[in-house]
Amino acid sequence: METITLTSMFWNGRSLGITEMLQAYREGPIVVFFALTTQLADVWFIFLLGGTLYVAGEEMPRLGIDRRRGLFVLALALTYVALIGVLKNIFVLPRPPGAAEPPEIAWIPSVIEPIFHSTATAYGPGFPSGHALGSTMVWGGLALVLNWGSYRTRLSIAGAVVALVSFSRLALGVHYLVDIVVGAAIGVVVLWVLYRLADNGVDPGRVLLVAVVIGVVGLLLGVTFDSVTAVGGAVGGWLVWRGIADSTPAHPTNRQEVVTGFLVLGVTAAVFGVIYALEPPLVVTFVGAATAAGGAVGAPLLGERIV
């Protein structure tokens, strides 16, 4: 007879009953709502968020900051992608049963059904929660570097976003409660370390270097599409920043420069999209990810030079 220990109970039944209880409500508009809110910490969204702050700089209405702090947020996103790959490959713990099965909602148009299914499901290892980790790092990083409102107000909003995203993962049935708690806890620790390492967010190059190191560790654990993409993006961003850090203006000189920078950022986003859609050979994946991340980091300077 198999001996049941506290350790095996923790690793094999991490929900504490919460995920199972919420599955009774996994239908209709509620699922659609949580499938949308979980996007607040999806990779595409946090990259868009960090990239927008970085390119727009102080031209960003109400939320404008100097570009080095904006790049700090973007670097947090790159670090998160590399870090979650390492953690999941170390623990390799399963998701709740049915996490990869999309809920059937008859009134969703067939055209957008594949998109909905991809947002409401999840595959691969489940511990710790990447969305909890990523939302804590990126939204917490935003709270630390923005000048809008009071420090307490910014932290409260960031905490609310993290809580909403984390609950959405439970409601969608793709994570256990322990996955969420541990992911958020790791996010708090990593964010605090990186914020101090980056001199309160004004030296993003150090965070980019950390992303490279973590990406290399992920590559050593397993050469996969995800690990190659993570290390490629980190290397590309770090190398480009090393070359242009002193040349990149901390503040935009005019809005035309910002608009041009956004066009460059859009091209890099398209490159990332093609890579994830096609999953090309690993060498092409590495070069493409490095080019895309490097282009995103170079977008403000390219915008200035083009104008």
Disulfide bonds with the S-S distance in Angstrom:
none
